[in-house]
Amino acid sequence: MQVTVRYFASLREALGKGSEALDTDAATLGALRRELAARGGAYAEALAPTRAVRMAQDQVMAADSEPLRAGAEVAFFPPVTGG
């Protein structure tokens, strides 16, 4: 399925991009995070399971177990982001 992934604050800086469109077979937000971390490099470091990262789907905060919807906008961001 196609989703849009957005990265905010320190994650955007670490990955060098604010967003990307991708095709995924991930069934949940947590699975998508693991899929992205498996890319290695900056993705593995920024999205590692030991790092505190918040997630939202279509601008609603969500847990790892949240089912991923086709066409969704998924956001990853650190727990505290400032203006």
Summary of the structure (lengths in Angstrom):
residues: 83
radius of gyration: 11.5
end to end distance: 32.6
largest distance: 33.8
contacts: 226
relative contact order: 0.30
helix: 25%
strand: 30%
